[in-house]
């Protein structure tokens, strides 16, 4: 029996600081409805989809950022999105900022949930690779202070049996790391869904600006091919609070082909009917079981242990 999944990347144009959650949720529901019309079973929203990308600002008092976090998911303001998913029969991936109290301290993560076609959460992921500066840098026109605001994700890279396949999640900077995909591929992932917020210019690495789109695409094209999986990546795009955010939300096939990509920098949905059997086909081409040589890969994890020990 051939296996197909119609999936979409639902890109969001800018979300400004004063845009109420209710308004963003309406935009998400409109995209979900477009996804339904396009025959989608799953729609992928961006990283931190409910708010502006606040780590571009430094706030000495972290409590000032509470407005950007969700204390529960779903909650009163996001419940309509979950209800829409159940009504339309379309699942979704949603990136958001997660906050809770544990052991007398406040914990904050850059997280995402996977929601099924009945509007139920079936998986949660917390961003493992948390990039940027921990300390405010006054020389930069804007910051990228994720390590100051968020803990490293502590859930690893789980995968879920859902949507007729094996699905894994990642968030933004994770997509640039080969290990992200490899770990989930070894757990059988055939589809990885991710949201991102990537500025078009990096003020501390200006020589990289010309490569921004190329590097965004090449890491996922290589990963899709090397791991035999589909990747759906959804961006927050356009000029958000004075910062240009890259568009180029896309769907990448296991062949490495970019089969769909957004054309603009606003709210935009791109859908594709994915042949899931391409995943086992490309995995068997590499022959993971027979041809991998993990006895030569130890340094990948040993170096991490040494660095941690030296801290
Ligand atoms: N949100 C991100 O994780 N952004 C990173 C950069 C800009 C630090 C990225 O890899 O796009």
Boltz pocket constraint, residues with backbone or C-beta under 6 A from the ligand:
constraints:
  - pocket:
      binder: B
      contacts: [[A, 47], [A, 129], [A, 131], [A, 132], [A, 144], [A, 171], [A, 172], [A, 173], [A, 174], [A, 176], [A, 196], [A, 197], [A, 198], [A, 199]]
      max_distance: 6.0
